[in-house]
Amino acid sequence: MTVKPCGLVMAGLLSVSGHQVVRPSSVGLLWLSAGAAARMALKLGRGFALDLEAGVTTPFLRREFYTTLPSHVVEKTPILSPEGRLGLAYGF
């Protein structure tokens, strides 16, 4: 079994669209975050391994999406985002 600490940098595009009867509108915003994770591998034998990764990220910029008034917030980016992965690997 091996455990490795890792740093994370993630980028993406947040896309939101409003479908009004008269004129539809949409916006795409850049999303950047950084965080940390720990990666663990457990060798199962015969070349197989179980990989597990867990971590947390936080965005560089927080975004809020609202309807018509800024006081009507529909959704916003979280302060912390947990993440996890589980995989089966085979080395040959």
HUMO-V775170 format. One record per backbone hydrogen bond with DSSP energy under -1.0 kcal/mol. CO is the residue of the C=O (numbers start at 1). NH is the residue of the N-H. Records with the same first field share a line. If there is no record, write none. Layout:
CO=NH, NH
This chain:
2=41
4=39
6=37
8=35
10=33
12=31
14=29
16=27
18=25
25=18
27=16
29=14
31=12
32=60
33=10
34=58
35=8
36=56
37=6
38=54
39=4
40=52
41=2
42=50
45=48
47=91
48=44, 45
49=89
50=42
51=87
52=40
53=85
54=38
55=83
56=36
57=81
58=34
63=77
65=74, 75
69=72
72=67
75=65
81=57
83=55
85=53
87=51
89=49
